[in-house]
């Protein structure tokens, strides 16, 4: 066997073992991760390590090694208030809605899945504290979980270097952290509502992660690391973990029609959100087949309610109405689930200003909501033609190309977005409402370049 063929065989074998997506470009990183496990298991080389995997004494030992190797393969990349657009959505809409809905029970349960070193879980605690005094008599629990036990040790310590606060105003950091010689330590009152536990999303739930428990789940920049044949079990676990009407937020590059077939997809300007229906059955199919993965199946389960129907309306957009206000109104309609009205609003707006990229961008979101991914692609391509600096459209096209297994085109979209961001001021606003800044998105893309898996 040639060295190249030998490397491919190793990649395929360990990718199948861990469920993590890998390709030939990841060979050096894979071998570094395997070397770590060779030393930990006292194996003298890779062949000995592979042989050891075949002779582990029981299933528990096999699962333990699977988790350890997976943790070595998945990079740790986290910082406070990551993705300003989604953070704004959490602050202004999702968390206030969760608190309103849980007023009677005065309980709030949130899960940060794949929490890495804990910045996301503590960011959620800070956002809750901003909305609700911790002395208000509520029972609040935020669970951070990760497969990497060393990362969880850092999370439990709650002490972070300056780099974890990139993009965070000093004034906010100074309110919720106090300076230590080692870094910045989270306030005890916030630490008290956050717990961390080791968890493999592909396995059975840890005791702290009961099914039907969570009002809000964040699982961002996690799904992109897993192979298609590993995703169904993870999708099923996240779906079942939601409480009735609970919400799930994933990263932008993980948003795809059909990825969570038992959940309802809600579109906001800052991001899409998956939500459990009150009528969702208590049991979801244990392991959806690969045909139910993104880009292949668009059908709704029979148990799901039909999409909300809105009476047809004529949306009058008088000529004097400024374009930003017209677009804002269209987004409000989409936020409220009035997709037909939002679509009509965009069409009328384009009849007046046919070269407006923002309207085509919203229409692309509406097309994804309806499951018409080909139309969404066409619309996003039109956005880029009309406005070559529309960075978010490049990244959304990247995700759609990946769903269609057009990885070369997806990679070109990602590179184009990165080049554009490198030429922008760090504080340049992106997206439809400007909450996301160019510098933050560029830092995210650069961080993902160090990942074992590139989603492009």
C-alpha positions in Angstrom: 0.0 0.0 0.0 1.4 3.4 -0.9 1.9 6.1 1.8 -1.0 8.1 0.4 -3.3 5.1 0.3 -2.2 4.1 3.8 -3.1 7.6 5.1 -6.5 7.5 3.4 -7.1 4.1 5.0 -6.2 5.5 8.4 -8.4 8.5 7.9 -11.4 6.4 6.9 -11.0 4.0 9.7 -10.7 6.6 12.5 -13.3 8.8 10.9 -15.7 5.8 11.0 -14.7 5.0 14.6 -15.2 8.5 15.9 -17.9 9.8 13.6 -15.8 12.9 12.8 -15.6 14.1 9.3 -12.0 14.1 8.0 -10.2 14.3 4.6 -6.7 14.0 3.3 -5.8 17.6 4.2 -6.3 16.7 7.8 -3.7 14.0 7.8 -1.0 15.8 9.9 -3.6 16.9 12.5 -5.0 13.4 12.6 -1.6 11.9 13.2 -0.8 14.4 15.9 -4.1 13.5 17.7 -3.3 9.8 17.3 0.1 10.3 18.8 -1.4 11.8 21.9 -3.6 8.7 22.3 -0.6 6.4 21.6 1.3 7.9 24.5 -1.8 7.8 26.8 -2.4 4.1 26.0 1.3 3.1 26.0 1.2 2.1 22.3 4.6 2.3 20.6 3.2 3.2 17.1 0.0 3.7 15.1 -0.3 0.0 14.2 -0.2 -0.9 17.8 -2.8 1.7 18.6 -5.2 0.4 15.9 -4.6 -3.2 17.2 -5.4 -2.0 20.7 -8.7 -0.6 19.6 -9.7 -4.1 18.4 -8.8 -5.8 21.7 -10.4 -3.4 24.2 -12.0 -5.5 27.0 -15.5 -4.3 26.7 -17.9 -1.7 25.2 -17.3 0.8 28.0 -13.6 0.8 27.4 -14.2 1.2 23.6 -16.6 4.2 24.3 -14.0 5.8 26.6 -11.3 5.6 24.0 -13.7 6.9 21.3 -14.5 9.9 23.4 -10.8 10.5 24.2 -9.8 10.4 20.5 -12.7 12.6 19.5 -11.7 15.2 22.0 -8.2 15.2 20.7 -9.5 15.7 17.1 -12.0 18.5 17.7 -10.2 21.9 18.3 -11.2 24.2 21.2 -12.3 27.6 19.8 -14.5 29.8 22.0 -14.8 33.3 23.3 -17.5 35.4 25.1 -20.6 36.5 23.1 -19.5 34.8 19.9 -21.5 35.8 16.8 -22.9 39.2 17.6 -26.0 38.6 15.4 -27.1 35.5 17.2 -26.2 37.1 20.6 -28.5 40.0 19.7 -31.2 37.5 18.8 -30.8 35.8 22.2 -30.8 39.1 24.1 -33.7 40.8 22.4 -36.0 37.9 21.4 -35.2 34.3 22.4 -34.4 34.7 26.1 -37.1 37.3 26.8 -39.6 34.9 25.1 -38.4 32.0 27.2 -38.8 34.0 30.4 -42.3 35.1 29.4 -43.3 31.5 28.7 -41.9 30.2 32.0 -43.4 32.9 34.2 -45.8 30.5 35.8 -43.2 27.9 36.8 -40.4 30.4 37.4 -37.9 27.9 36.0 -35.5 28.2 33.1 -33.3 25.4 31.7 -30.6 26.1 29.1 -28.1 23.7 27.5 -24.9 24.8 25.9 -23.9 21.6 23.9 -20.3 21.5 22.9 -19.4 24.3 25.3 -15.7 23.9 25.0 -14.0 25.9 27.8 -17.3 27.4 29.0 -17.4 30.9 27.5 -20.8 30.3 25.8 -22.4 28.9 29.0 -21.2 31.9 31.0 -22.3 34.3 28.3 -25.8 32.9 28.6 -25.7 33.3 32.3 -24.7 37.0 31.9 -27.5 37.6 29.4 -30.1 36.0 31.8 -28.8 38.2 34.6 -29.2 41.3 32.5 -32.9 40.4 31.9 -33.8 38.9 35.3 -32.2 39.6 38.7 -30.8 36.4 40.2 -32.6 37.2 43.4 -36.0 37.2 41.7 -36.9 33.7 43.0 -36.5 31.8 39.8 -34.8 28.4 39.5 -32.3 28.9 36.7 -30.0 26.1 35.5 -27.5 26.4 32.6 -25.7 23.2 31.7 -22.5 23.2 29.6 -21.4 19.9 28.1 -18.5 18.8 26.1 -16.7 15.6 25.1 -13.3 17.2 26.2 -12.8 16.7 29.9 -9.8 19.0 30.0 -11.8 21.8 28.5 -14.5 21.2 31.2 -11.8 21.7 33.9 -11.1 25.1 32.5 -14.8 25.9 32.3 -15.3 24.9 36.0 -12.4 27.1 37.0 -14.1 30.1 35.4 -10.9 32.1 34.8 -10.2 33.5 31.4 -7.4 35.4 29.6 -7.9 38.7 27.8 -8.2 36.8 24.4 -11.5 35.2 25.5 -13.0 38.7 25.7 -12.1 39.9 22.2 -14.8 42.2 21.0 -16.4 42.4 24.5 -16.5 46.0 26.0 -14.3 46.4 29.1 -17.3 47.9 30.9 -19.3 44.6 30.6 -16.3 42.4 31.5 -15.6 44.6 34.6 -19.2 44.1 35.8 -19.3 40.3 35.7 -15.7 39.3 36.3 -13.0 40.3 38.7 -9.3 40.5 38.0 -7.0 37.7 39.2 -3.4 37.2 38.6 -4.2 34.3 36.2 -6.9 36.2 34.3 -10.6 37.3 34.8 -12.8 35.2 37.1 -16.5 34.9 36.7 -18.6 36.2 39.6 -19.7 33.5 42.1 -23.4 34.4 41.7 -23.2 33.5 38.0 -21.0 30.5 38.6 -23.7 29.2 40.9 -26.3 28.8 38.1 -23.9 27.1 35.6 -22.9 23.5 35.8 -20.7 21.5 33.5 -20.7 17.8 32.6 -18.9 15.5 30.3 -21.1 14.3 27.4 -20.8 12.7 24.0 -23.6 13.9 21.8 -23.6 10.5 20.0 -24.1 8.5 23.2 -26.9 8.3 25.8 -27.6 11.5 27.8 -25.7 12.3 30.9 -27.8 12.5 34.1 -27.9 16.4 33.9 -29.3 16.2 30.3 -32.7 14.7 30.7 -35.1 14.5 27.7 -37.8 17.1 27.5 -36.0 19.4 29.9 -34.6 22.4 28.0 -36.3 25.6 27.1 -33.3 26.6 25.0 -30.4 24.7 23.5 -27.3 26.2 21.8 -25.3 23.7 19.8 -23.1 26.0 17.6 -20.1 25.0 15.6 -20.5 21.3 16.6 -22.5 19.6 13.9 -20.0 20.6 11.3 -17.4 18.3 12.7 -19.5 15.1 12.3 -20.0 12.8 9.4 -23.4 12.5 7.8 -23.8 9.0 9.2 -23.2 10.3 12.7 -25.6 13.2 12.6 -28.9 11.4 12.9 -28.2 10.3 16.5 -27.1 13.8 17.5 -30.2 15.4 15.8 -32.4 13.0 17.7 -30.8 13.7 21.0 -31.1 17.5 20.6 -34.7 17.2 19.4 -35.8 15.0 22.3 -34.0 17.2 24.9 -36.2 20.2 24.1 -39.1 21.0 26.4 -42.5 21.6 24.7 -42.1 24.8 22.6 -38.3 24.8 23.4 -35.9 26.4 21.0 -32.6 25.2 19.4 -29.9 27.5 17.9 -27.1 26.2 15.7 -24.4 28.1 13.9 -25.0 29.8 10.6 -23.1 27.3 8.6 -25.2 24.5 10.2 -28.6 25.9 9.3 -30.3 23.7 6.7 -33.9 22.7 5.9 -34.4 19.1 6.9 -31.6 19.0 9.4 -34.1 18.8 12.3 -37.2 17.3 10.5 -39.2 17.1 13.7 -38.8 20.8 14.6 -40.4 23.9 13.1 -37.9 26.4 11.6 -38.4 30.1 12.4 -36.5 32.7 10.4 -35.2 35.9 11.9 -33.0 38.5 10.4 -30.1 37.5 12.6 -30.5 33.7 12.3 -32.9 30.9 11.9 -34.1 29.0 15.0 -35.6 25.5 15.3 -38.5 25.1 17.7 -40.3 22.2 19.1 -44.1 22.1 18.5 -46.4 21.5 21.5 -47.8 18.6 19.5 -44.5 16.9 18.9 -44.7 13.2 19.8 -42.8 12.2 22.9 -40.7 9.7 20.9 -38.9 10.6 17.7 -37.6 8.0 15.4 -34.5 6.7 17.2 -32.1 7.0 14.3 -33.2 8.8 11.2 -31.7 7.3 8.0 -29.1 9.3 6.1 -31.9 10.1 3.6 -33.3 12.4 6.3 -30.2 14.5 6.5 -29.8 18.1 5.1 -30.4 18.6 1.4 -32.0 15.2 0.8 -35.4 15.1 2.5 -37.6 18.2 2.8 -40.8 16.5 4.0 -42.4 17.3 7.4 -43.2 14.4 9.7 -46.9 13.5 9.7 -47.2 14.4 13.4 -46.1 18.0 12.8 -48.7 20.7 12.4 -49.1 22.3 9.0 -47.4 25.7 8.6 -49.4 28.6 9.8 -51.8 29.9 7.2 -52.2 33.6 6.8 -54.9 35.2 4.7 -53.6 36.8 1.5 -53.0 40.5 1.9 -51.9 43.3 -0.2 -48.9 45.0 1.3 -48.9 48.6 0.2 -45.5 50.1 -0.1 -46.0 53.7 -1.1 -43.2 55.4 -3.0 -42.2 57.8 -0.2 -41.5 54.9 2.2 -37.7 54.7 2.6 -36.1 51.5 1.5 -34.7 50.5 5.0 -38.2 50.9 6.5 -39.7 48.7 3.8 -37.1 46.0 4.3 -37.5 46.2 8.1 -41.2 45.7 7.7 -40.7 42.7 5.5 -38.3 41.2 8.0 -40.9 41.8 10.8 -43.4 39.9 8.8 -41.0 37.0 8.4 -40.1 37.1 12.1 -43.8 36.6 12.9 -44.2 33.7 10.6 -46.2 35.6 8.0 -44.1 34.2 5.1 -46.6 34.9 2.3 -47.0 38.5 3.4 -43.2 38.9 3.7 -42.8 37.5 0.2 -45.4 39.8 -1.2 -43.7 42.8 0.5 -40.4 41.9 -1.1 -42.0 41.4 -4.5 -43.7 44.8 -4.3 -40.4 46.4 -3.1 -38.5 44.9 -6.1 -41.2 46.2 -8.5 -40.2 49.6 -7.3 -36.4 49.1 -6.8 -35.6 45.9 -8.9 -31.8 46.0 -8.0 -32.2 45.9 -4.2 -30.0 43.0 -2.9 -31.5 43.1 0.6 -34.9 42.1 -0.8 -33.4 39.2 -2.7 -31.6 38.1 0.4 -34.8 38.0 2.4 -36.5 36.1 -0.4 -33.6 33.6 -0.2 -34.4 33.0 3.4 -38.1 32.6 2.7 -37.2 30.0 -0.1 -35.1 28.0 2.5 -38.0 28.1 4.9 -40.3 26.6 2.2 -37.7 24.0 1.4 -36.8 25.3 -2.1 -33.1 25.3 -1.7 -32.4 25.6 -5.4 -34.4 28.9 -5.5 -32.5 30.0 -2.4 -29.2 29.4 -4.2 -30.4 31.3 -7.3 -31.5 34.3 -5.2 -28.2 34.4 -3.2 -26.2 34.3 -6.4 -28.3 37.3 -7.5 -27.5 39.1 -4.3 -23.8 38.7 -4.9 -24.1 39.8 -8.5 -25.9 43.0 -7.4 -23.7 43.6 -4.4 -20.3 41.8 -4.6 -19.4 42.8 -1.0 -22.5 41.1 0.6 -20.4 38.8 2.8 -23.2 36.9 4.5 -24.6 35.8 1.1 -21.3 34.2 0.3 -21.3 32.2 3.5 -24.9 31.1 3.1 -24.2 30.0 -0.4 -21.2 28.1 1.0 -23.5 26.2 3.3 -26.0 25.4 0.5 -23.3 24.2 -1.8 -22.0 21.9 1.0 -25.4 20.4 1.4 -25.4 19.6 -2.3 -21.9 18.1 -1.9 -20.5 20.8 -4.2 -17.5 21.3 -1.9 -15.2 23.0 -4.4 -17.8 25.7 -5.1 -18.4 26.0 -1.3 -14.7 26.4 -0.7 -14.6 29.3 -3.3 -17.5 31.0 -1.5 -15.8 30.8 1.8 -12.5 32.1 0.5 -14.2 35.0 -1.2 -16.0 35.9 2.1 -12.7 35.8 3.9 -10.9 38.1 1.4 -13.8 40.6 1.6 -13.6 40.6 5.4 -9.9 41.1 5.4 -10.4 44.3 3.4 -13.1 45.7 5.8 -12.7 47.7 9.0 -13.1 45.4 12.0 -16.2 47.3 13.2 -18.0 47.3 9.8 -21.6 46.1 10.3 -22.8 43.0 8.4 -26.2 41.4 7.9 -29.5 43.0 7.7 -29.5 44.7 11.1 -25.8 45.2 11.5 -25.3 43.4 14.8 -22.6 41.2 13.4 -19.2 42.9 12.9 -16.6 42.1 10.2 -13.8 41.6 12.6 -15.7 39.1 14.7 -16.7 37.1 11.7 -13.2 37.1 10.3 -11.9 35.9 13.6 -14.4 33.0 13.5 -13.4 32.0 10.0 -9.7 32.1 10.9 -10.4 30.0 14.0 -12.2 27.4 11.9 -9.2 27.2 9.6 -7.4 25.4 12.4 -10.2 22.9 12.8 -9.7 19.2 11.8 -12.9 19.6 9.7 -13.4 22.5 7.3 -17.1 22.9 6.4 -16.1 24.2 3.0 
